[in-house]
Amino acid sequence: MKLQYQNIIIRNATIDDATILYHWWNDGRVMAHAGFYDGLKISLDDVIEQLKTENDPKEKCRLIIEIDQQKIGEMIYFHRSANLAEIGIKICELTYQNKGYGKILLPMLISELFKQNYQQIKITTNINNKRARHVYESLGAKLHQIEKDAYKDSRGQLQTAYDYRLTKDDFQCFN
C-alpha cells in the first residue's frame, strides 16, 4: 500500500524500517500513551522478525508515515473479517505530535480501507488517551464498548480500552 496526500506518504513498512521502529517501540515517551512507560523492551531481531509477517493484506499490514520524506510514525491495520478492519496510529516523532496530522492520516487510511470494501473500522485506544479519542470521535467513530482490564501496562496495572467503530455512513472525512 502506498497513499499520498501532498507531502505526506503512508507506505508499507519494510525491513529497512526495523531500526527506526526499534527505537520508537523502546522509547517510553513514544509508548506511554498505551501504558508502556519504559517502551516495549523488544530486540532489533524481534522487530525484524515481526516485520517479516506484517505485510499480508489478509492478516495485517504495518505502515510507515513520512512527511517530507522523514519517517515520523506508524500505522497498522488488521483484517478481522471480510467486513471489519482494525487500525492503529502512532505519531512517534515527538515534534510532530499535537500538530493535527491524525486528522489527515486517519482519513487517508480509512478511505482506502472503505474502497477495499470493508464496512466497518475498529479503533481501540487507552481510556486515558483523550487526544486520540477526540480525533476518532471527530471522524464519526462511535464508542462500541469499554473494555475493562483489556491489558496490563508495563508496570503490571490493568488498563481500560475504548473500542470505537466507524462505518462509511458515519465517516467524516476532512481531506
C-alpha positions as CSV (number, residue, x, y, z in Angstrom):
1,M,0.0,0.0,0.0
2,K,1.2,3.5,-0.7
3,L,-1.1,6.5,-0.1
4,Q,-0.1,10.1,-0.7
5,Y,-1.6,13.4,0.2
6,Q,0.6,16.5,-0.6
7,N,3.9,15.9,1.3
8,I,2.5,13.0,3.4
9,I,3.0,9.4,2.5
10,I,1.7,6.3,4.1
11,R,3.5,3.2,2.8
12,N,4.2,-0.5,3.7
13,A,6.9,-0.9,6.3
14,T,10.0,-2.9,5.1
15,I,12.9,-4.5,6.8
16,D,14.7,-1.2,6.2
17,D,12.4,0.4,8.8
18,A,13.3,-2.0,11.5
19,T,15.8,0.3,13.2
20,I,13.5,3.3,13.5
21,L,10.7,1.0,14.7
22,Y,13.1,-0.5,17.3
23,H,13.9,3.0,18.6
24,W,10.3,4.1,18.7
25,W,9.0,1.0,20.3
26,N,11.7,1.1,23.0
27,D,11.1,4.8,23.8
28,G,8.9,5.2,26.8
29,R,7.9,8.8,25.7
30,V,6.5,7.3,22.5
31,M,4.9,4.3,24.1
32,A,3.5,5.9,27.3
33,H,0.1,6.6,25.6
34,A,-0.5,2.8,25.7
35,G,0.9,2.3,29.2
36,F,4.4,1.2,28.2
37,Y,6.3,3.8,30.1
38,D,9.7,2.2,29.6
39,G,9.0,1.2,26.0
40,L,8.4,-2.4,24.8
41,K,11.9,-3.7,25.6
42,I,12.0,-5.5,22.3
43,S,15.1,-6.5,20.5
44,L,16.0,-5.4,17.0
45,D,16.0,-9.0,15.9
46,D,12.4,-9.4,17.2
47,V,11.3,-6.2,15.3
48,I,12.8,-7.7,12.1
49,E,11.1,-11.0,12.6
50,Q,7.8,-9.2,13.3
51,L,8.1,-7.1,10.1
52,K,8.5,-10.3,8.0
53,T,5.0,-11.3,8.9
54,E,3.2,-7.9,8.7
55,N,2.6,-7.2,5.0
56,D,-0.2,-9.6,4.3
57,P,-3.5,-7.7,3.4
58,K,-5.4,-10.8,4.5
59,E,-3.8,-10.6,8.0
60,K,-2.2,-7.3,8.9
61,C,-0.1,-4.5,7.4
62,R,2.4,-2.3,9.3
63,L,2.7,1.1,7.6
64,I,5.2,3.9,7.9
65,I,4.2,7.6,7.9
66,E,6.5,10.0,6.2
67,I,6.3,13.8,6.0
68,D,8.7,15.5,3.6
69,Q,10.5,12.1,3.3
70,Q,11.1,11.9,7.1
71,K,9.7,8.9,9.0
72,I,7.5,10.3,11.7
73,G,5.3,7.5,12.8
74,E,3.5,4.3,12.1
75,M,0.1,2.9,11.4
76,I,-1.2,-0.7,11.2
77,Y,-4.3,-2.4,10.0
78,F,-5.6,-5.8,10.8
79,H,-8.0,-7.8,8.6
80,R,-10.5,-9.0,11.2
81,S,-13.2,-10.3,8.8
82,A,-14.5,-9.6,5.3
83,N,-16.3,-6.6,6.7
84,L,-14.1,-5.4,9.6
85,A,-10.6,-3.9,9.7
86,E,-8.9,-2.7,12.9
87,I,-6.5,0.2,12.7
88,G,-3.9,1.9,14.9
89,I,-1.8,5.0,14.5
90,K,1.2,6.4,16.4
91,I,3.0,9.7,15.7
92,C,6.4,8.7,17.1
93,E,8.5,11.7,16.5
94,L,7.6,14.0,19.4
95,T,8.0,17.2,17.4
96,Y,5.2,16.1,15.1
97,Q,2.7,15.3,17.8
98,N,-0.2,17.6,18.5
99,K,0.0,19.2,15.1
100,G,-3.2,17.8,13.7
101,Y,-1.7,15.1,11.5
102,G,-4.0,12.4,12.8
103,K,-7.0,14.2,11.2
104,I,-5.1,13.9,7.8
105,L,-3.6,10.5,8.2
106,L,-6.5,8.6,9.6
107,P,-8.9,9.6,6.7
108,M,-6.2,8.6,4.2
109,L,-6.1,5.0,5.6
110,I,-9.8,4.8,6.4
111,S,-10.8,5.9,2.9
112,E,-8.6,3.3,1.4
113,L,-10.0,0.6,3.6
114,F,-13.6,1.5,2.7
115,K,-12.5,1.4,-1.0
116,Q,-11.4,-2.2,-0.3
117,N,-15.0,-2.9,0.7
118,Y,-14.6,-3.0,4.5
119,Q,-17.9,-2.0,6.0
120,Q,-16.6,-1.1,9.5
121,I,-13.4,0.1,11.0
122,K,-12.4,-0.7,14.6
123,I,-10.2,1.7,16.5
124,T,-9.1,0.9,20.1
125,T,-7.3,3.2,22.5
126,N,-6.4,3.5,26.1
127,I,-9.1,5.3,28.2
128,N,-6.6,7.9,29.2
129,N,-5.7,8.8,25.6
130,K,-8.1,11.8,25.4
131,R,-6.3,13.3,22.3
132,A,-6.9,10.1,20.3
133,R,-10.4,9.7,21.5
134,H,-11.2,13.3,20.4
135,V,-9.8,12.6,16.9
136,Y,-11.7,9.4,16.5
137,E,-14.9,10.9,17.6
138,S,-14.4,13.9,15.2
139,L,-14.1,11.5,12.3
140,G,-17.5,10.0,13.2
141,A,-16.4,6.9,15.2
142,K,-18.9,5.8,17.8
143,L,-18.0,4.2,21.1
144,H,-18.8,0.5,20.7
145,Q,-17.7,-0.8,24.1
146,I,-15.5,-0.1,27.1
147,E,-13.1,-3.0,27.7
148,K,-12.2,-3.1,31.4
149,D,-8.9,-4.8,32.2
150,A,-8.1,-5.1,28.4
151,Y,-4.4,-5.5,29.0
152,K,-1.6,-4.9,31.5
153,D,0.7,-2.0,31.2
154,S,4.4,-2.2,31.7
155,R,4.0,-1.7,35.4
156,G,1.5,-4.6,35.7
157,Q,-1.5,-2.3,36.1
158,L,-4.7,-3.4,34.2
159,Q,-5.8,-0.9,31.6
160,T,-9.2,0.0,30.2
161,A,-9.6,0.5,26.5
162,Y,-12.2,2.2,24.4
163,D,-13.4,0.3,21.4
164,Y,-14.7,2.6,18.7
165,R,-16.4,1.6,15.4
166,L,-16.7,3.7,12.3
167,T,-18.9,3.0,9.3
168,K,-18.8,4.6,5.9
169,D,-22.0,6.4,6.5
170,D,-20.7,7.9,9.8
171,F,-17.3,8.8,8.4
172,Q,-16.4,12.5,8.5
173,C,-13.5,12.9,6.1
174,F,-11.7,16.3,6.3
175,N,-9.3,15.8,3.4
